Every structure is written in C-alpha cells, then in structure tokens.
Amino acid sequence: MSKKIFYLDDDLDDLYLFKEAAESIGHSVTIFVNGNEMLRALNGTDLPDIIFLDIRMPVFNGEEILHIIKKNPLLADIPVVMISGFSPKSLVRTYLEAGASYLMKKPDVMSDYRSALEQVLKIDWKTFQAFS
C-alpha cells in the first residue's frame, strides 16, 4: 500500500536519495529543507501517513520538530521516524520517549536505503512497541 511521506533534511543529496528510494518502491514523498516549511505543510489538510525527520539540522533540529508535532493533537498520531547518519544508542530511548516511533540509521547507498525504507514502512504502528 502506497504511503504519503514527508521527509525533512537539510542535506539535498540525502533528500533526493531518500525520495528516489521511497518512490522506487511505490511511495509518494514530499521533501523539505527546513522545519518551517514542513510545519507550514502540516498545518494544511493533506497530511502524510508518516514523517521522517533528520536529527541534526540547523535552525530547528529534528528533535525540536518532533516536540512540535507531538504537542499538536491533529498531528500527534502520525508516526515519526528519526533518521540520521549519526545515531548514538544513548539517544535512542531519548527520542522514543519524546514521541518518535522509530530511529533509523541513514544508509549510504540506494539499495540499503530501499531495504531500510521497506522494513520501516511495513511496520504496523498501531501495534508496534519499540520497548516493552
């Protein structure tokens, strides 16, 4: 089933790699280079099925955007996947407790990106529990 995805990242190469990988497996992706753009889009009526946020960005980082999304009752139930090339295990619990649904390591090559996205997009978020 095709999903509508919002992806926020300040790195254009990563944005287009993600978009190409997700679209190659049948999903629709809207990309954003800064948090304000994404927040404006989230105030609209055409909401995504899932949101991917890069963790390390200038101005608004992924964690700040995550907090804003999870405080909004209209957005709080949308799964949010934190994504980064740098993801120390000590921060996994921090992001999950802040409301992230999942933490994904940013792959370096297209085939790995496709595989990681296929795995994440198959998750049933209504029953998924990162920690029991």
DARA-V769288 format. One line per field, one symbol per residue. ss: DSSP state (H for helix, E for strand, C for the rest). psi: psi as a letter, one per 20 degrees, with the letter a starting at -180 (. if undefined). burial: I if it has 9 or more other C-alpha atoms within 8 Angstrom, else O. A space follows every 50 residues. Layout:
# DARA-V769288
ss: ???
psi: ???
burial: ???
This chain:
# DARA-V769288
ss: CCCEEEEECCCHHHHHHHHHHHHHCCCEEEEECCHHHHHHHHCCCCCCCE EEEECCCCCCCHHHHHHHHHHCCCCCCCEEEEEECCCCHHHHHHHHHCCC CEEEECCCCHHHHHHHHHHHHCCCCCCCCCCC
psi: ppqpppppqiohghghgggggghijjqpppqqiqhhgghghiiaimqrhq pppqgoqreprhhggggggiiohiihippppppqhonphhighggghiiq hqppporhqghhggggggggiipohhipohq.
burial: OOIIIIIIIIOOOOIOIIIOIIIOOOIIIIIIIIIOIIOOOIOOOOOIII IIIIIOIOOIIIOOIIIOIIOOOOIIOIIIIIIIOOOOOOOIOOIIOOII IIIIIIIOOIOIIIOIIIOOOOOOOOOOOOOO
